[in-house]
Structure formats: structure tokens, C-alpha cells
Amino acid sequence: MTLNTFIAAVCVVVAIMLTIAHIRFFFGEETHKQQGELFHQPPHDEAAPVSAGDTLRTRRRDNAADLRILRKQIIVGAALTLVVVIPILIHTFAPHCPLGPLVDPWWQAVLITPVMFYSGYPVHVDGWSSLADRRPNMNTLASIGTIAAYAYGLLICFAGDLFPAGMRMSYFAIVGIVITLVLLARLVSDLYLPQQPAFPLQLWVDRFSFVFVPVVIMIALWTFVAWLLFGRQPALPMALLTAISVLIIACPCALGWAATLAAVFANENAGRHGLQIHSLGSLQIARHLTDVLFAQEAASRCQEDIRRLQQAGVSTSVIDADAVDDVLATVDSMRKLTVSLGQRPVVAFVGDGPTDERIRHAVDITLEVGEAKEGEAHGHADVIVDSRSTMAASDLRNLSHAMMANIRENLVWTFAFNIIGIPIAAGVLYPFTTWLLDPSFAAIAMILSSLCVLVNSLRMRRYNPERA
């Protein structure tokens, strides 16, 4: 047995052992039990579980001090990343332009190290703590990808002469780009989305992350092994670059923005139409409204709202909100009727002031009419309606339809991007084209995917629920 054959056999055995351990750790019975407990907590009575990686609920910044720290981390990350990226772009399009040390790997390492360890600190902590808890998330993938790119850059700094001339490019810029985009998504959600309760749709994203992240890690591992064994020489740099490309192109920026941006712009749109959304869950499920109860005071000025709901097939009733027992009986009968028709009941209550606690718990969505400045006083309402708004329930329903359609479009684009991009990054086209996806192009593709999500989400700003 030759030395190369022995090394190849050892690599395969190690990869198989790591894969088995990986599967048992992430998909074993204990993990399924933990995840089952996570996702079956009551969504209304208790605070939704915090997953470090989700972008709508990650480590909520509930005070000004934490927000200031996050802003500083983003400013440091963006500024230093630009200092690294701009000379690279100039060198790419004008290779004869004298840039001197600006494109030197050591200079880039000095600039990106604060981004990696200061700006990226919350990403790494969230990512690895979730990994240890068997609940990998998108921050896990971002952390692993940036660590791999950073480590490769350090190899170029310390041992660049051992690499072929075409493989001596450091990828420090990728580290800055990924970390800055992930932090931007977090800042947007913390600034512009209601703090509690959490977005129920994010539970689905968490479930997807629990499967997607371990699968991507395994793909990167076997991509590394395959190129190490069968790739052209020098095999090690080729194996490292393809594995890094897989991790980078699968990074979470577009997926993290898919629901976040649509929800942000939908929430902003709702505010312009007199709706203060205090619960994103209400905005998510309002598209399924089957029954709406109007307090007598609210119904007197919401006739157009009632007419539009009835045209859409939603059952409406006018009740005396002070007769709480009668209201509860009406809600119960509505639910039974809807279930008998083979539908899942979603009941909303539109009141002209603070709603009795028993009514709030009996219905799925509570809308309370009041001045915008009274939002805090109403407290427990899902939606505070401006006193000038006369079509709150129908507007909320239409906005919910539009937002969820926008999120679906974003998610479809993101999934399609990953389904196509990951195999290309792994090198499936190389036997036919002798072409490999450079990690830099993987980062560019990731940015373009995020921009597509942003542009599509911006359509929510122009949406008019009154014309739907």
C-alpha cells in the first residue's frame, strides 16, 4: 500500500466516522425529543422559545444600550469591510492600478480581525451555542463559513508560498461581508418589528434550519474529502476552496431576510393605514379569518369594513362587548360551525376600547380602537386601530395575504438559489467545464440573492390593502 493510498483510506474512514457522529448528534432520538419540546410550547400563554439564529427573534435588543452596541458592531464591520473590498474591486477591474499594500493579505488580515471577533461576536456565540444545544441555525452556518474563510486567509498570510499562484488570494473580504449582512438583518428586525410575541412563521424557519445546516455541513465535509482524494493537484487548496464555497454560498443572509424584510415593510404599511401591529402572529394568521365580532360601538362606524368582509366570505356579528358570557358563547358557536364546515376557525374581535381578558383569550386576534399614542395603554391587544380607520379588519386580512405571498416568493427564490448554487459550489460542473466557483463569486452570488429578496420585499411598501 502506497502512502497516498493509506492517506486516502484514512481520510475516508475519518469522514465516515464524522458523518455517523454528525447524524447521531443532529438527527438522533434525543435531538428529536428536544426539538419536539421546543416547538410544542403554547404560543400565546408563554413566551415563544428563543432560537439564536432566527432573524425575527434572535436575542431581542430590548434596551437602548444593546442597540448602541449592535450599531457600533455594524459600523465597524461595514467600514473595515469596505476598506478591504474597494481595493479588491479596483484591482479586479484595473489590475495595473498601483494599490501597494492595500491588497496585501497581511493588511487585509489586520483590518478584518476586528470584524471577525468584535462585530462577529454575537454571530459566533449564537451560532455555536445553538450547535451545542443540537439546534443549529443560520448563525451557525455563518460562523462556520466565516471561520473557514478567515482560517484560509491566515494560511495564505503565513504559508502563501506553498500554494499555487492562482490560489493565493485571501478571502478576508468574505468574512466582513457575511458578518455585516447578518448583523444588518438583526438590526432591522430589532428596530422595526414588534418585540413580543414572536413571529410564528419563524418556527417553520427554525425547523428548516435544524435540517438545512447539518446537511450543508455534511456536504462541505464530503466536498472537501472528494476533492482531496480525486481532485487535481494541488489537492489540499482545491479541497479547502470548494468546501469554503459551499459554506459561503449557503450562508443565511437571503433566508434571514426573506421573512424579516417582508414583515418590516408590511408592518410599516399597516402603520400608514392606521394599524399598530403589536403581534406579528396576528398579521400572519389574519389571511385565514373566518369570523369577525364587532362591538356595537365599533360596528356603527365600520359598516364598510363589515360589507367587505362579508363579500370575502367572512362571517360577521355585532355584539354587546359588556355581556362577556354572551360573547364567549357566540365565539364558541362560531368555532363549532366553522369546524363543522371543514374549516379551521380564526376569530377576530374588533372593540372600541380595552377588551375584557376573557374575550382576548377566546379569540385569535384582538383589534382595539384608540389613538396612536394610546398603544402602550392598550397593552394586550394584537392590533391597535387608529380612530379614523373604518376598515381595520379587512385591511389587516388583505395585508396578511400580501405579506405571506411576498414571504413565499422570497423563500422560493432563496431555496432555488441554494438548490442550484450548492452543487455548483461543490464542483459538479468541473468534470464537464473544468470550471470551479471561486469563493469570491460565491459571496457575490449570496449578495445578489439578498438584493433580490430586498427588491421583492420593497413591493410591500407600495401595496394598498384598501384596493385589494
C-alpha positions in Angstrom: 0.0 0.0 0.0 1.4 3.3 -1.1 1.5 6.4 1.2 -1.1 8.2 -0.9 -3.5 5.2 -0.8 -3.1 5.0 3.0 -3.8 8.7 3.4 -6.8 8.4 1.2 -8.1 5.5 3.2 -7.6 7.4 6.5 -9.5 10.4 5.1 -12.5 8.3 4.0 -12.6 6.5 7.4 -12.4 9.7 9.3 -15.1 11.3 7.1 -17.4 8.3 7.6 -16.9 8.4 11.4 -17.6 12.2 11.4 -20.7 11.7 9.3 -22.1 9.0 11.6 -21.4 11.1 14.7 -22.9 14.1 12.9 -26.2 12.2 12.1 -26.5 10.8 15.6 -25.9 14.2 17.1 -28.3 16.2 15.0 -30.9 13.6 14.0 -30.9 11.2 16.9 -33.8 10.4 19.2 -32.6 12.8 21.9 -32.4 15.6 19.4 -35.9 14.9 18.1 -37.2 14.9 21.7 -35.5 18.3 22.4 -36.9 19.8 19.2 -40.4 18.4 19.9 -40.4 20.1 23.3 -39.2 23.4 21.7 -41.9 23.5 19.1 -44.9 22.4 21.2 -44.8 25.1 23.7 -48.0 27.1 23.9 -47.7 30.1 21.5 -49.9 32.6 23.4 -49.7 31.8 27.1 -45.9 31.6 27.2 -43.1 33.4 25.5 -42.0 31.7 22.4 -38.7 29.9 22.5 -35.7 32.0 21.5 -33.6 30.5 18.8 -30.3 32.2 18.5 -30.3 32.0 14.8 -33.6 33.2 13.6 -33.7 36.7 12.4 -37.1 37.8 13.7 -36.5 36.7 17.3 -32.7 36.5 17.8 -31.5 37.9 21.1 -34.0 40.8 21.1 -32.4 44.1 21.8 -34.8 45.4 24.4 -32.9 48.4 25.5 -31.0 51.4 24.0 -27.6 50.2 25.3 -27.8 46.9 23.5 -28.9 48.7 20.3 -26.0 51.1 20.5 -23.6 48.1 20.8 -25.2 46.4 17.8 -24.9 49.7 15.8 -21.2 50.0 16.7 -20.6 46.4 15.6 -22.3 47.1 12.3 -20.4 50.4 11.7 -17.1 48.7 12.5 -17.9 45.8 10.3 -19.1 47.8 7.3 -16.3 50.4 7.5 -13.5 47.9 7.7 -15.1 45.6 5.1 -15.3 48.5 2.6 -11.7 49.3 3.2 -10.8 45.8 2.2 -13.4 45.3 -0.6 -12.9 48.6 -2.6 -9.2 47.9 -3.4 -10.0 44.4 -4.4 -12.7 45.7 -6.8 -10.3 48.3 -8.2 -7.6 45.6 -8.7 -10.1 43.3 -10.4 -11.2 45.9 -13.0 -7.9 47.8 -13.2 -5.1 45.2 -12.5 -2.4 47.6 -13.4 -3.5 50.3 -10.9 -0.8 50.6 -8.2 -2.5 49.7 -4.9 0.5 48.6 -3.0 -0.2 47.2 0.5 -4.0 47.8 0.2 -4.3 44.3 -1.4 -1.7 42.7 0.7 -3.1 39.7 2.7 -1.5 40.8 5.9 -3.1 44.3 5.6 -6.5 42.6 5.0 -6.0 40.3 8.0 -5.3 43.3 10.3 -8.5 45.1 9.0 -10.8 42.1 9.1 -9.7 40.7 12.5 -11.8 43.2 14.5 -14.8 42.4 12.2 -14.3 38.7 12.9 -14.0 38.9 16.7 -15.8 42.2 17.6 -18.5 42.6 15.1 -18.9 38.9 14.6 -19.0 38.1 18.3 -22.8 37.8 18.6 -23.0 35.7 15.4 -20.3 33.2 16.7 -21.8 33.0 20.2 -25.3 32.4 19.0 -24.2 30.0 16.3 -22.0 27.8 18.4 -24.3 27.8 21.5 -27.1 26.7 19.2 -24.9 24.0 17.7 -24.0 22.7 21.2 -27.8 22.6 22.0 -28.4 20.5 18.9 -30.4 23.3 17.4 -28.2 24.6 14.6 -29.4 27.8 13.0 -28.4 30.2 10.3 -25.8 31.9 12.6 -24.2 28.5 12.9 -23.7 28.4 9.2 -22.5 32.0 9.0 -20.0 31.4 11.8 -18.6 28.2 10.3 -18.3 29.8 6.9 -16.5 32.9 8.1 -14.2 30.9 10.3 -13.2 28.7 7.4 -12.6 31.8 5.1 -10.7 33.5 7.9 -8.5 30.4 8.5 -7.8 30.1 4.8 -6.7 33.7 4.7 -4.3 33.2 7.6 -2.8 30.2 5.8 -2.2 32.5 2.8 -0.5 35.0 5.1 1.8 32.5 6.8 2.3 29.9 4.1 1.3 31.6 0.8 4.4 30.3 -1.0 3.2 26.7 -0.6 0.1 27.5 -2.6 -0.1 27.7 -6.4 0.0 31.2 -7.8 -3.7 31.1 -8.7 -4.8 30.1 -5.2 -3.0 32.7 -3.1 -6.0 35.1 -2.9 -7.1 35.6 0.7 -10.9 35.7 1.3 -11.0 38.1 4.3 -13.5 40.3 2.4 -16.0 37.4 2.5 -15.7 37.4 6.3 -16.7 41.0 6.6 -19.5 40.8 4.0 -21.2 37.9 5.6 -21.0 39.2 9.2 -22.1 42.7 8.3 -25.2 41.4 6.3 -26.2 39.1 9.2 -25.9 41.9 11.7 -27.9 44.2 9.4 -30.8 41.7 9.3 -30.7 41.5 13.1 -30.8 45.3 13.5 -33.7 45.7 11.0 -35.8 43.2 12.9 -35.0 44.6 16.3 -35.7 48.2 15.3 -38.8 47.8 13.2 -40.7 44.7 14.3 -42.8 44.2 17.5 -40.9 42.7 20.3 -43.5 40.1 21.5 -44.9 37.7 20.8 -42.5 36.1 18.3 -43.4 35.6 14.6 -45.0 32.1 14.4 -43.7 31.7 10.8 -40.2 31.8 12.3 -40.8 28.4 13.9 -41.0 26.9 10.4 -37.7 28.7 9.5 -36.2 27.2 12.7 -37.3 23.7 11.7 -35.8 24.2 8.3 -32.6 25.4 9.8 -32.4 22.3 12.0 -32.2 20.2 8.9 -30.5 22.5 6.4 -27.5 23.5 8.5 -26.3 19.9 9.3 -26.9 18.9 5.7 -24.8 21.8 4.4 -22.0 20.9 6.9 -22.0 17.3 5.6 -22.0 18.4 2.0 -19.0 20.7 2.8 -17.2 17.8 4.6 -17.6 15.3 1.7 -16.8 18.0 -0.9 -13.5 18.5 0.9 -12.8 14.8 1.0 -13.8 14.2 -2.6 -11.5 16.9 -3.9 -8.7 15.8 -1.6 -8.9 12.3 -3.0 -9.9 12.8 -6.6 -9.1 16.5 -7.4 -6.2 17.7 -9.5 -3.0 18.7 -7.7 -2.5 20.6 -5.5 -5.5 18.8 -4.0 -5.5 20.4 -0.5 -6.0 24.0 -1.6 -8.7 22.9 -4.1 -10.5 20.9 -1.4 -10.4 23.8 1.0 -11.7 26.3 -1.6 -14.6 24.2 -2.7 -15.6 23.4 0.9 -15.5 27.1 1.7 -17.5 27.9 -1.4 -20.2 25.5 -0.3 -20.4 27.1 3.2 -20.4 30.7 1.8 -23.0 30.2 -0.9 -25.3 28.5 1.6 -24.8 31.4 4.1 -28.1 32.6 5.6 -28.3 36.2 4.5 -31.1 35.8 1.9 -33.0 33.3 4.0 -32.6 35.5 7.1 -34.1 38.5 5.1 -36.8 36.5 3.4 -39.4 36.8 6.2 -37.8 39.8 8.0 -37.9 42.4 5.3 -41.4 41.4 4.1 -42.6 41.7 7.7 -40.9 45.0 8.3 -42.4 46.6 5.2 -45.8 45.1 5.9 -45.7 46.5 9.4 -44.7 49.9 8.0 -47.6 49.7 5.5 -50.0 48.8 8.3 -48.9 51.9 10.3 -49.7 54.1 7.3 -53.2 52.6 7.2 -53.9 53.2 10.9 -52.9 49.8 12.3 -50.3 49.4 15.0 -49.3 45.7 14.9 -48.3 44.5 18.3 -48.3 40.8 17.4 -46.8 39.6 14.1 -48.7 36.4 14.7 -52.0 38.3 14.1 -50.6 39.6 10.8 -49.6 36.1 9.8 -53.0 34.4 10.5 -55.3 37.2 9.6 -55.5 35.9 6.0 -57.4 32.9 7.3 -60.1 34.9 9.1 -63.4 33.0 9.2 -65.4 35.1 11.8 -65.2 38.7 13.0 -67.1 40.0 16.0 -67.7 43.8 16.2 -68.6 45.6 19.4 -71.7 47.7 19.0 -69.7 51.0 19.3 -67.2 49.8 16.7 -69.7 48.4 14.3 -71.6 51.7 14.0 -68.6 53.2 12.1 -67.3 50.1 10.5 -70.1 49.3 8.1 -67.9 49.4 5.1 -65.5 47.0 6.8 -68.3 44.6 7.6 -69.5 44.8 3.9 -66.1 44.0 2.6 -65.6 41.1 5.0 -68.9 39.6 4.0 -68.0 39.9 0.3 -64.8 38.0 1.1 -66.8 35.2 2.7 -66.0 36.1 6.3 -68.8 35.8 8.8 -69.5 38.9 10.9 -71.6 39.6 14.0 -72.3 42.6 16.1 -72.3 42.0 19.9 -72.5 43.8 23.2 -69.0 43.6 24.5 -70.1 44.2 28.1 -72.1 40.9 28.0 -68.9 38.8 28.2 -70.7 35.5 28.7 -72.8 36.1 25.6 -69.7 37.0 23.7 -67.9 33.8 24.8 -70.9 31.7 23.8 -71.0 33.4 20.4 -67.3 32.7 19.8 -67.8 29.1 20.8 -70.8 28.6 18.5 -68.8 30.3 15.6 -65.9 27.9 16.1 -68.2 24.8 16.1 -70.0 26.0 13.0 -66.7 26.6 11.2 -65.3 23.2 12.2 -68.5 21.5 11.0 -67.9 23.1 7.6 -64.4 21.6 7.4 -62.5 24.8 8.1 -60.1 25.9 10.7 -61.7 28.7 12.7 -59.9 32.0 13.0 -61.9 34.5 15.0 -61.2 38.2 15.5 -62.8 40.8 17.8 -63.0 44.5 17.0 -63.6 46.5 20.1 -64.0 50.3 20.7 -61.7 50.2 23.8 -59.8 47.9 26.1 -61.1 44.3 25.7 -62.0 42.0 28.6 -59.3 39.5 29.2 -61.6 36.5 28.8 -62.6 37.7 25.3 -59.0 38.3 24.4 -58.2 34.7 25.3 -61.3 33.3 23.5 -60.5 34.9 20.1 -57.4 34.6 17.9 -56.9 38.3 17.1 -58.0 41.3 19.1 -58.3 44.7 17.4 -58.9 47.7 19.7 -59.7 51.2 18.5 -57.8 54.1 20.1 -55.5 57.0 19.3 -52.0 56.0 18.2 -50.5 57.4 21.4 -52.6 55.0 23.4 -50.9 52.0 22.0 -49.0 51.3 25.2 -52.1 51.7 27.4 -54.0 49.0 25.5 -51.1 46.7 26.1 -52.6 43.3 25.4 -54.3 44.0 22.0 -52.8 42.4 18.9 -53.6 45.4 16.8 -54.3 49.0 17.9 -56.6 50.7 15.3 -56.5 54.4 14.7 -59.9 56.0 15.5 -60.0 57.3 11.9 -59.7 53.9 10.4 -63.0 52.3 9.3 -61.8 49.2 7.5 -59.3 47.7 10.0 -60.3 44.0 9.9 -60.5 43.8 6.1 -57.2 45.9 5.7 -55.5 43.5 8.2 -56.7 40.5 6.3 -55.6 41.8 2.9 -52.3 42.9 4.2 -51.8 39.5 5.7 -52.5 37.8 2.3 -50.0 40.2 0.6 -47.3 39.7 3.2 -47.4 35.9 3.2 -47.4 35.8 -0.6 -44.3 38.1 -0.5 -42.6 35.8 2.0 -43.4 32.7 0.0 -41.9 34.3 -3.1 -38.7 35.2 -1.1 -38.4 31.7 0.3 -38.9 30.1 -3.1 -36.2 32.3 -4.6 -33.9 31.5 -1.6 -34.4 27.8 -1.8 -34.0 27.7 -5.6 -30.7 29.6 -5.2 -29.4 27.1 -2.7 -30.6 24.1 -4.6 -28.7 25.3 -7.7 -25.8 27.1 -6.0 -24.6 24.5 -3.6 -23.9 21.7 -6.2 -22.1 24.3 -8.4 -20.0 25.4 -5.4 -19.2 21.8 -4.7 -17.8 21.4 -8.2 -20.3 19.2 -10.1 -19.7 21.2 -13.3 -15.9 20.7 -13.1 -15.7 17.4 -15.0 -17.6 19.0 -17.9 -16.3 22.5 -17.9 -13.1 22.4 -15.8 -14.6 25.5 -14.0 -14.9 25.9 -10.3 -16.9 28.5 -8.4 -14.4 30.8 -6.6 -15.4 31.7 -3.0 -15.4 35.4 -4.0 -18.1 34.7 -6.7 -20.0 32.6 -4.1 -20.1 35.7 -1.9 -21.2 37.9 -4.8 -23.9 35.4 -5.6 -25.0 35.4 -2.0 -25.2 39.3 -2.1 -27.2 39.2 -5.3 -29.6 36.7 -3.8 -30.1 39.1 -0.8 -30.7 42.0 -3.1 -33.4 40.1 -5.0 -35.1 39.4 -1.7 -34.8 43.1 -0.7 -36.3 44.3 -4.1 -39.2 41.9 -3.9 -39.9 42.8 -0.3 -40.0 46.5 -1.1 -43.2 45.9 -3.1 -44.9 45.6 0.3 -44.4 49.4 0.8 -46.5 50.2 -2.3 -49.3 47.7 -1.5 -52.7 49.3 -0.8 -54.9 46.9 1.2 -57.9 49.1 0.6 -57.8 48.3 -3.1 -57.3 44.6 -2.8 
